[in-house]
Every structure is written in structure tokens, then in C-alpha cells.
């Protein structure tokens, strides 16, 4: 810290400038170092603290301290200006002595300055590292006429009354006011302590006529006295009944009324005018506009310090920023839409056809109630990207709302405004982000909506997705209806079972099954490889991947319905290539089956169908999973026992019942199947489904279980190139099951040559990809006898006892 105390007695004898300060040899005698300040006015004969931080201001203060000369404190016109120029400064300021200069540990600079005399700037001087100017000191008037004396007494009386009304006035302030004999000094003191704006204080500083300055100070003090008297009167009347917070709110209401009468609420008036213009331009319906203007009137009467002021202002911001008006729509170009869908997605012909039909209806009947589309399928098959393509085809904004893990109804319908931090629901927030009322809104992962103590969000979605209701959707936060009928809603889901029936009924489900190996190859070549090449900073002449490597990755490194993991593995290979190029080890890297193991490691999957079906009692089934179809092995063995049926592999109740039905069917048809019925009483039969850590359920493994048991009991192996699915009845009928497309695609990918399907599932044949149909032989089953005839090998092995 550095302390500088001016030795004023020695200075007065050597310098003609005010206060007798010795001039610096660097500045003219009539020049003063200028320190610009923001929102601060210093009056003569007053000592006040001053904090400076700008480099020029610090340099000016330090130069003044070193030269032991005063500074000129001048307020800048615009407080936002960080480096004020001479044009930014007021013409008048106050010459001040630096009584104390302190540099704090945090680097800030603090001064205690005492005003000496008003001055007017004549001209600014150039060439100094701080502002400096030639000034003209202004002598204070010492008139003692009767008019001046009367004004002095009146101002002193007003000041004493104000001090008495102040709740915590400094005791020495009253003595100071009583002892001041100079009218000019009293006017400056009253102005300095009044709660005025900096511009009002600057106006008093620039008023050189003493009589006019006294009148202005008296008028301003009279206004403050009116507020203080009102405050005292109200406080006396309600002191016993009102709490401190209520009293403060009431006083602020009264103060706001007084400020409106005095014209001091210009800032709030500008805010009200701005919101009023926004309401007029928003294009709100009559009901909504009436609500907005009602809230605006409340805001106009409410003081800014009120707790509810911010809540009402935020509510009005939401109302004015929502897209109430419907923009002009260009007709949908169906040809362009078809081209965009073909560009963005390979194959999916039936789904594309349904989307084109949807767009055609929207084109011909734009005011009609279009269905809500729901894309259902395993991860990675392109559900979200289809929604983006639809938005591109319709030339509309696309916005996505993730519903996974949402368990609070307020997330959909919004919170009521009475709660702190309340906001509209995700639907209204998404529309505000889109900025238009006819956007494409994707409701992602709608099957993963949860429910809890805060309500059921899936129930709240019923109004959103019902074309008969969503034209008057009412968000709890807004409290007014909002028309959702022009929004194109598209939902995505992995499983339909978890979607409540009422919600599922409001959507048209479009299923996206898994891709075949050939489809994955085309997708990887056309979309995934170029995208990963660019994502890893490679050029086409630096790295490439051939079809053989892509096929190897599809077969041996990924096992999925979609292509998400396939893209990850391609990216992993390109990262290895990027490392080779970056280290200058190779200029061009070609990824082929020969070097794929080096990049990705050993293959993760292999075909084990032939190996696992080479013994009796093992059959290959087909299963549906949330991520696509899969191969399911049914293993059965027989051992001495008491005729029990043992089931393992985390089987569900329905699958256990299928196993029991298969065994009962075999027992009832033992003679025709060539099975010794006596073996059932002396032996236990154990059926196991491998991958025991994975829960399994459903009736579609009935045919596979029946075939595995017949194979076990007759000693004939199941053909290793055959997989099967279907439910069985006790009459031996093969009943239809679901997920045929996914199961057949999984069989083709696993190297299966023949599939046995229920005859009643022939209707699903057209849904099977053509490439999969070309690879497989289809056997349609009406009865379990057909499964035994087609599925078991003719060679009979020695039977177990």
C-alpha cells in the first residue's frame, strides 16, 4: 500500500492553481490531469471515495500523486464506453485533491478525493498517456442578498426535515447542515446526498448561477420529502398489522405511483411498449391475445422489485415468442421427395412408398387430419434419419424430442406457473426452438416413456397425438390452447409391447426390420464408409476399403439388425489407416480381408450351426429380439430318473408351457413316431436353451422343441442346414408366430439353407427381402409331422437307454 497525504500549506505559497499546487514541469500551468469516471459526480468541499481500474485512469492518478498536483474529476457521458475520448466527456467537472491513494492486494486502486472547485474544460491536450486539458476555474458566487438568504434558510429547513424522516441518518449530518453558512456549499451538499441519478447531479454541478442552483436543489429535495412523509404515514398506520415484506411491497407500490407522476418510470414504460408491440406482431388468437394483454396490465402495475415481476415477464416472453401464425406453405414436390428418400436410404422400398403416400395426401389435403406415423424397429436401422428425410422432402424445420426416461407428466404438459422455475412442456419448447407451427416433430424412443409418482407421461401424450384433440392442446404453463394440428408428428420405438394400447392406437405403425448382409454391404459402401473416411480426416487417395473387407466385418465382427456397430467397426479400421498415414508409414492404405485382423483383432463371431446340430437332441430355432432376429439352439438330453421334465436357460412361463406341450404331444403320438412309451417313466428329460444369462420367452420355439425331443428319442439328428419356428398345439397343428422377416434375415445371415415356417405365415412372405428369399428354401408347415419329415436326417443313431 502507498499513502499520500497532501501538504496543502506548503503548496499554497508556490502555485497559482486552485489550492496552490506546484505544477509539473511536464504540463502547462493552466492544465489539469483528467480522471474520467462513470456515474459519479464530485462536488466542491466534499470528500468521497473513488475506485479506478482503467489503465489511463490509474496512470493519471499516479502521475498526479508523483507531481503532487490535483486532478480533474469529470463524468463521461456514456457509462458503457470503456476508453472515453474527449468527445465522450462532460464539459464541466471538479478539481480535487488526492487525500489518500491505496493499492489493494487484488490489484484495484482506491482513492479518497476532496472536491476543491468547479472548472470548465477549455481544450484537451494531446501527447499524454492520460487525459489532460486546459481548464478555466469557476469561482463560487458569494452573494448575500435577501433572496439568497431566504433560499438558504428554506433549503436548510427542508434538509433538516428530511434528516428527521430518514430512519438511519448519520448524527453528524444534522450538525453539518446547521453549521453551513455558504448557500453554494449547502446546495452542493444536499444534491450530493440526495438519491438522484448521475445525470441530475451533473446538471446541478453545471448550474453556475447560485439562485438557480438553490431552486433546483430545493425542488428535488421537496420531491424526496413527499416520498419520506408518505412512507412515515403508511408505516404509522399499518405498523402493527403488516410484516416487513408486506410493508416494503406497499411502499414500493406507492413509490412507483409517485415515480409515474414525476416521469421517472421511462425505462419501465419502454419495456411495456416493447412487449405490447411484440403481442401485436405475434398473430395470436383472440383468446390468447386477451390473456397476454391481461398479464401485461398486471405487469404494468407491478413494481420491478416484486417477486412475481420476473415470472410474469417470462410468461409474456413465452407467449410472444411462440409461432402462433401459420407460415405460407409451398406445395410438396412428390418427385423431389422421392429423390431425397432414395438419396438418404438404401432399399426400404415399402416404407418409402408409404411415406410418399403420406406426403401425397398432405399435398392434396393440407388441412386434413394426417395419421401419426410411428417407425418401429431395432436400433440402427434408420428410424430417426427417415424423419429427417421427411422434413427435407416437405421443406420444413426438423426438431427432435427425446422421450427416453421421461417419467413426469409435466415434462409433456408443462408445469403450472405457481411453481418456481416453471417451464412449458417438451412439446411447446420444441416448437419454440423450431420457430414455426408446421415443423416436423420427432418423438424419439416413445416406447421408453416411464411413469412414477408425478403421473403418467404416456397418458399426457394422448392429447398431443390425437388429431381430434391436439388442435386445442393446453399446456399447463401457458394456460391457453395451442394448435398442434399442423405439426407433422413422427414417433420412433424399438418395441411396441411397452407402448400403452391407447397410445399405440393413435399411431400408424411402420415396421423397419433388420437388414440382410447384401443390404448392409450396399449401405456401408454408399453411406458408412464415405462418412467415416471424412470423419477420420482421410482423403479418398489416402485410404480405401474394399467389398471383401466390408463383407468380412458384416459376417465376423458384427451381429446386429441395424448398421450402427458396423459403422463403428469401419471407423475403427479407418482410424488405424489414419495412424499409418499420419506417421508417414504408408501414403495409401487399402483395407482388405488380409489386413483386417491387424486392424480389428480376431473375429468375434463364427457360424457354429453345423457343429452344434451334429448330435441327436439339438435343433436350431429362430427367435425375435428387440435388436432383430437371432438363432436359438434347443438342446435336449435324457437320463435315468422318474419321468421329470427339467427346463433351464432362464425360460419364461410361455416357453416352459411350450416345452411341456411338446413333450405331451410326443407322449400321445409315441407309437406313430417310433418312440418307446416306457422310456418316459424310467428317465428324466432335460431341455436347455444356451445363453442362460439371457431371459427367453414366447411360444414360437414349440416346433424346435418338438423336433429336438423327437430327434433325441429316435436317435436321428436334425439337419444342420435347417432352422425352424412356430407354435404347436396338442393336436399337432403348427400355429403362426410373429417376427418372420427378422427371423428369416437372421437365418440367412447365419448360413442356414432351409427354414421351416408355419403355413399360416405365408402372408409374411412378401415382407422378406428378396436377397434372403434367394438364399433360402422355405418349408411351410401345417402339422408337426411335416416338421419331423423335413427336419430330421434319415440316418438313425443308437438310442440312449
N, C-alpha and C positions, 0 to 999 in steps of 0.2 A: 504494500500500500504506500501511496505517496500523498502527503498532506501539504497543501499550500495555503497559507494564511496571508492575505494581502496586508501589506504595511501601508495603510492609506495615509497616514500623517506625513511620511517621507515623500509620498508620490505627489501630494497636492502642491508642493513647492516647486516642482520641476516640469509640470506638463499642463498645457492649456486645455487639453481634452477634458471631458467631464470626469470628475473625481481625481484629476491631476495625475493620471498615469503616464509614466515616461514612455514615449513612443519607441517602437522597434526601429532600428536603422533600416530594416527591410521594407517598411511600409511608410506611406506619406503620413503626415501628422493628422490630417483630417480623415484618415482611413480607419476602418474598424474591421476586425475579423468577424465574419458572419457564421453563426451556427444555426442551420435550418432545423426546425422542429415540426412535429406532426401534432395537431390537435392540442397545442399548448400555447398559452398566452401569458407572458410575464408582464406585470405592472410595476411601475416605479415604486421604490421603497418597500417592496415585498421580497422576502427570502423564501425560495421554493426549491425542492429537489428536482433534478433533471437527469434523466438517463439517456446516454447516447451510445450508438453502436455502429453507425456507418463510418467507413474509413475516413471520409473527408471531415466529418464532424469530430472524430477523435483527433485527427491531425490539427484541426482548428483549435480545439480546446488545449491541446498540448503546446501549440505554438504560443497561445495567449498566456499560459502558465509560465513558460520559459521567458517570455518577454515582459512578464508582469504587467500586462495591459488588459483592459476589459474586452468583452465580446459583445456582439450584437445578436440578440435572440430574436429571430424572425420566423413566423409561422408560414409554411408553404401552403399554396392554395389547394393542391390535391394531395390528400394523405396517402394515396396509393403510389405516388411517384417515389421510386427508390433512390434516384440520383437527380435531385432537383437542380434545374438550371436557373439563371437569373430571372427568366420569364415565368418560372413557377413560384416565385416568392411574392409575398405582400410588400407593399411599398413602405410600410412603417413597422418598426419593432422597438425593442427596449435595450438600451445599453446596460450591461450587467457586469458586476464583479464576481469573480470565482472565489467563493469563500472556502470551498473545500473540494478537493479532487480525489476520488477513490477508485482504484482499480481492483475489482473483486477477484477472488480466486477463479471464478468461472469465466473471466475474460471480459465481463461487462464493465462499463465506465459510468461512474455516478458523480454528479456534480451537485453542489449546493450553491445557487447563484442568487444574488441580490440585485433587484432592479434599481437603476440609477436615474435614467432619464429617457423620455421618448426621443426617437430620431426618425428622420425621413431619408431614404436612400436616394442619393443624387445620381451615382453611376457605379456599376460594378467594375472591378479591376480584374484584368486577366493576367495569367502567368504565375498563379499561386496554386499550391496543392490543395487549397481550400477556397471557399468563397470569401472575398474581401470586397469592400465597397467604400467609396467616399460618401460620407453622411452629413446631414445637416441636423444638429441637435435642436430640439424643440423646447423652448423654455416654458415652464408651467406658469399659468396666469395666477397672480396673487391679488386679484380683485377682492375688495371687501365692501362692496356696495350693499345696501339694504336687501336688494333682490337676491344676491348671492348668499347673504347671511340667512335669509328666510329659507332658502332652498337647503342650506346646510342643516338648519335645525330640523326641518321636515324629514330629510333623509336620515338624520341621526335618530329621530323618533321612530321611524319605520324600522331601522336596523335593530333598535333595542326591543321592539315588539316581536320581531322575527326571532331574535335570540331567546326570548322568553318562551316562545311557542316550540322551539326546537327541543326534542326530547333529550339530546345528549350534546348540548352546546358546550364548547370549552369555556371554563370560567373566566379565563383571561381575555376572551374575545369581547365581553361587555366592557371591561375596563379600557381596552384599546379603543373601542368605538367612542366612549365618553371622553377620552383624552385627546382625540384627534381634533385639531383646530383648523386644519387645512381642508377646504372644500374639495380640492382636487384629490388629495390623498384619501379622503373618506369615500368619494365616488369610486376610486380605483379599488379600495379595499372591499367595498360592498360587491362590486362586479366580480372580483376575484373569487369570493366565497359563495356567490350565487350558483345554483345548479343550472348553468346555461351552456349552450353549445359553444364550441370554439369560435365559430364564425360570429356569434353575437358578442363574445368578449373582444374579438378583434375589431368589431365595429366601435365598441366603446373606446378601445385603445386609440383608434384613428380619429376619434372626435376631439379635436383640439380646443374647440370653444367650450369654456368651462360651464356656462349656463346650460348649453345644450347637453353636455355630458351629465350634469346633475339631473336634468329632466329624464333622460333615458334611463339612468340608474334607478331613479325613483319609480318609473313606470314598471320596470322589470321586477323590482322588489315588491311592488303592490300586487302583481300577479302571484308571486310566491306566497305572500301573506294571505291571499284569498284561499289558496290551497291548504295552508297550515291551519287557518281558522276553521275551515270545513272539516279537516281531519280531527281537530280537537273537539268540535261539536259532536261529530259522529262517535268518536271514542268515548265521550262522556255519556252519551245516550245508551250505547249498547255494550259498555264495558263488562257488565255483569252477565250478559247472555251469549256473547259471541266468543268463539275461540280465536286464537291468534291468526290462524289461517283464514277464517271467515272474515275477520276484521281487515286483513290485508287485501283480500279479494274485493271487499266492498270499497275500500279506499282507492284501489286501482280503478274500479268502475267509475267512481266519482272523478278521479284524476283524468281518466280517458275522456269523460264528458267535457271537463274543463279544457283539455288539450284540443278537442274538436272545436270548441268555441274560439280558442286562441289561434287556430290554424296550425297546430303543431303535430297533426297526425297525417302529414303529407305522405310519409312512407307507407303507412297502412292503407291510405286511400289509393296509392298506386298499386299495391298488392290486390286490393279488392277489384280495382278496374281491370287488372290483368286477368284475374280469374273470371270476371264477368265476360270479358272478350273470349276467353277460352271456352266458356259454356256456350256462347253464341255460335262459335265456329265448329263445335263438336258434332252438330247434327243429331242431337239426342231426340228420342221420342218425347212426346209431350209430358208423359208421366215422370220420366227420368229428369227432364229439364226442370219440372216443378220441384222435384226433390232437391236438385242441385241448387236452385235459387233459394229454397228454404234454408238449406245449410249455409249458403253464402250470407244470408241475412243474420244468421246466428253468429257467424264468424265476424261480421262487421261490428256487432255489438259486444264482442268478447275481447278483453284485453290480451295482449300478446303473452303476458306472463301467466295467464290462466292455464291450468293443467290440461284442459280439453282443447286448447287452441291448436296444438300440433296435430291432434287426432282428427279434428275437423278439416284442417288444411290438407292432410294426407288423403283423407276420404275424397275431397274435391279434386285432388290431383288424379286419383284413380278414375273418377268419373269423367274428367275432361280428356284423359289420355287414352281411354278405350276407343276402339274404332266402331262407333255406333253406325255411321253411314256406310252403305254398301257401295264399294267402288264399281266403276264400269268394268264389265267383263267382256273379253274378246271371245268369240265363238271357238270352241275346241276344235283343233285341227286333228282329225282322226288319223290321217296319213302320217302326220308328224308324230303323233302319239305312238303309232305302231313302230315307227323308225326308232324312237327313243327307247322303247321297251326292248327291241331287238339289239340295240347297241349295248344296253346295260346288263342284259341277262341272256344266257345261252339256254336254248331249249325252253322248257316250261310253256309249251305251246297252248295247252288247255287253259292255264292260268292267265296267260297273256290274252287269249281270246275272251275270257270272262272280263278282264279289265277293259278291253276295247269295247265290249258290250256295255259295260258300266259307263264308260266315257261317252258312248254314243247316246245313251239315254239322257245323260246330263246335258248333252248338247241340244237334243231335241226338246227336252222338258226341263229347262234350268230352274223352274220354280217348283218342280215336283219333289216328292219325298224319296230321296235315293236311299237304298239299303246301306247298312253299316257293314263294311267288309271286315272280316277277321281272317288274317293269314295264320294258319296253324301248321306247325311242323317242327322238326328238330332244330337245334341250333346250327347256324352256319349255312342255311340253305337260301338265304337272301330275302327274308321277310321284310326287314327294315329298308333294304335298298329298293325293294319293289315300291314301298310307299314313297320314297324319294323320287323314283321314276314317274310315279303317277303325278306328283307335284310338278315335275318338269313338263310332263305332257300337257297338263292343264295350265301351265304358266302361272302357278300360284306359289305363294310362300309356303315353305315346309317347316313345321315346328313339331318337336317330339316331347312327349311327357312320359317319363318312366314311372310305371306303377308298381314295380317290384319292391316288395317290403312295405308298401303303404298300408297302414293299419288304423288310421284315424279318418273318420268320415269328414272332418274339417279340412283334410288335405284335398278333398274333391269339391266340397261345397263351401269352404271358407269358414273363417272364424267370425263370430259376432264382434261388432266394433267396441263393445263394452270391455273387451279384454285388452290388456296391454300387449302391444306388439302384434295385434290382429292384422291378418292379411287375407286377400281373396284366395280361393282355391287354385289348384294347379291348372285347371282348365282356363280360368279367366287370366291367370298370369301368363299362360302360353299365348293366348290371343293378344295380350298387350305386347308381348315380345314380337309376335308376327306383325303387328301393326295393321291388320286387315281382318275383316269379319268373314272372308271367304277363303281362309287358308286351308291347307291340308294338315290336319292334326293327327299325329300318330300316337296311339295309346299303347305303348310298348309293354310287353310282359303282363297282359291283363289277367293271365291265369295265376299270377303270383300276388294278387291282392290278398291282404290278410284281414283279420278282424280282431278286435280287442275290446277293452273297457270303454274306449272312446267311440264305439259304434262300428258299423259295417260299411266300409267304403264301397264295396261292390253293390250294396243297395243304393248308395248315392249315385252310382254310375247309371242306374236305370233311367233316371230322368235325362241324363246327358245324352244317352244313346237312343232314346225313344223319339222317332221323328214326329210323333203326335204330341210330345210334351216339350221338346227342347227349344221350341220357338219362344217359350216364356220361362226359360231357366232362371231361377232366382238364387244367386249366390248370397250366403248369409252375411258377408261383409258389405256387399253393395246394397242389399235390401231392395233392389229394383230388378225387374225382369230384363234379361239379356237374350237376344235372339241367336241361337246356335244352329238354326236350321240350314244356313248357307255354308256351314263348315263341312268339309269332307272328312269324316272320321274314318280312320283305319286302325284296326287293332291287330296285335300280334300275340301269339300264345304258343307255347311248346306242347301243352296238354289241355284237352278240353274238359277232362274229368273234374278238374278243380274249379272250373267256372260255374257259378250257380246257374241252375236251369233257366231262371227268369232272365238273367243277363245274357245267357247264350242264345235265348230265343229272339233277342233283339238284333242279332248279328247274323250275317250270311257267312258261313264258314267256308273258306277256300283252303284245302289241304295242300301243303307242299311236302312231298315225301323226299327221301334221300336221293342222291344222285348215283347213277351207275358209274362203273370205272371209266367207260368211254366218255360220259358227260363230264366227269371230273377232269379227265385229260384235256378236253376242249376248254373248260373253264380255266384250268391252270395255264394253258398256252395263251389264251386270249386275254385274260384279266390278271390272274395272280402273279405270273412271272414278270410281266412288264411293270406291275405296281411295285413288287419287291425289288426289282432291279433299280428303279428310281429311288425307292425309299432308302436303299443302302449306298446311294451316291455313285452308282456304277453307270457306265455308258454301254450301249449295245456292242461296241467294238472291244470292250474290256472283259465282258463275261457273257456267257450264254448257257442255257440248259436244254438238253435235247429231250425228245419224247421218251426215250428209253429210261432216262433218269426220272422223269415225271411219273411214268408208269411204275417204276420200282418204288418210289416214295408212296404212291397211292396204295400199292399192294402190301408192302412190307413195313412201312413206317407210320401209317395212319389207318385207323379203323373207325370211321365215323360216317354219319349220314350226310353232313354238310362238307364244307371245304375250309373251315376255319383252321383246323390243325394242319391241313395240307399247306395252307399259305404260310403258317409258322415254319414248317419244315423247309419250304422253298426259301424263305427268308434266312433261315439258318445256313443253308448252303451258299447263298449269295454273300452272307457275312464272311464266310470262310474265303470266298473268292475276293472280297474287298480287302481282307487282310493280306492276301497274296499280292494283290496289285499295289496296295499302299506300301508294302515292304520292298517293292521292286523285284520280287521273286519271279513274277510272271507278268507279261504285258497283256496276255489274253488267257482267261481261264474258261475252259469248257467243262461243264458239269455233265458227267455221263455215268452209267451204271458202274463203270470200272473204278471211279474215284469217289463214289457216293459214300461208301463205308468210311473213308477217311474223314469226310465232312460231317456225316450224321451219326457215325457209330454203327454198331451191329444192328441188323433188322430187329424190330420189336415184335413183329407178328409173323406167324407162319401157318400154313394150312396143315391141320392135323386131323382132317376128317377121315382119310383112309386109315391112318394108324389107329384111331380110336373106335372104328367100327369093324375091326377085323376079328372080333370075338363075338360069340352069341351074347345077347342081352344088352347090346348097345345100339341105340337108334339116334338118328340125327333129327332134331326138331327145329322148328323155326319160331322165333319169338319176336314180339314187338316191344321196343323200349322207347322212352321219351326222346332218345337221340337217334332213332332209326331202328331198322331191323337187325337181328343178330342170330347166330347159330346157337342152338341149345342142345346139349347132349343129355340123353336119358340113359342111365346105366342101371341094370338090374342084375341081381345075383340071388342064388338060392342056397340055403344052408340047413342043416338039421335043426329042427325046432318043433314048435307046437302049432304051426299054422298061422303065425302072426304076419302082418304086413307092416314093415318098417319103412318110414319115409324120412329122408334127410335132405338138406340143401336149402334150408330156410324157405320152405314151401308155404304158400298161403292156403287158406281154407278151401278155396275153389279148386286149386291144383291138387290138394290132398283128396278131395272128393273125386276128381278125375281119375286119380290112381286107383282108388277103391272101386270106381265104376269099371275101369279096365280089367281089374282082377276078377270082379264078379262076372263080367261078360265072358272072360276066358273059362271060368269055372262052369258057367251054364252051357258053354259050347265046347267043352273039353273033348268030347268024343269026336266031333267033326274036325277039330283042329289036330287030332292025333296026340292029345296030352293025357297022361295017366292021371285020373282024378284023385287017386290015392296019395299022390305026392303032396297035395296041398295040406293034408292033415299031419304029415310027418316032417314038414320043412317050413322054415320061415323064408319069406321073400322080402328082400331089401331093395328099395328103389332109391337111387341117389341122383341128384342133379348137381353136377360140379359148379364151381364158383359159389361155394357155400356161403361166402360172406355177403352175397347179393340176394336180397329178398326177391322171390318169384311168385307169381300168382296168375290165375286165369285158366279158362277151360280149353285153350287151343292146343295144349300138349296131350290131349286124350288119345289121338291116333298114334303119336310117337310112343306113349307109354304102353298102349295095347300091343304095338308092333314089337317093342323091346321085350315085353313079357312073353309073347309068342316065340320070339327068337330064343329067349333063354330056355323055355320049357321044351322046345322042339329041337334045340341044338343047331338051328340054321341061322347063319349070320345075316344081318341086314346089309343090303348093298351099300358100299361106301360112297357111291356117287349120288345117293338119293337122300333127300330131306323131305319132311312132311309136316303138315299142320292140320288141325281140325278137331272139333269137339265130337265126342261119341255119346251115344245113348245106350241104354241097357238092351235095346232091340238090335243094336249093331249098326244103327244109322250113323253116317258122318254128317255133322251139322256145320253150318257156315260159321266163320270167325272173321274178325276184322284185321286190318293192317296187312292185307295181302300184298299190296305194292311194295311196302317196306321189307316184308319178309322175302319176297322173290328177289328183290335187288340184293339183299344180304346173301342169299343163296348163290346168286350169280357171282358176286364178289369173292365168295369163299371157295369157288372152284366146283360147286355142285353141278351135276349134269341133268339130274331129273328131280322134279318136285311133285309131290302128291298133295293135291288141294281138294277141298270139298267141292262137289259138283255144283252146289248152290252158290258158289263164289265165282261162277263163270262171268257174272255181271261185272266183276272187277278186272277182267282180262284186258280190256281196252286201256285201263289205267296203268298197266305195267309198261315200262319203257321198251321201245322196240328192240334196243340192243340186248336187253335182258331176255326178251322173248326168243331172240335168235339163238341165244346160247343154251337155252334150257328146253327139256322135254317135259310137257305138262301131262300129268295123270290125274283125271278128275274122279273123285271117289264118291260113290253113293252109299257104299256099305263097307264095313271093316274087312270083309272077305277079300275085297279088291285090294285093300292095303296090304294084306298078307301075301296075296298072289304077286303083286308088283314090287313089294319092298323086300321080300326075303330071298336070299340066294337059294338055289336048288340043292346045293350040297348040304348034307346033314352031318353034323359032327357028333361024336359020342356024347350022350346026355349025362349030366351030373345026377347023382342019386340024392 
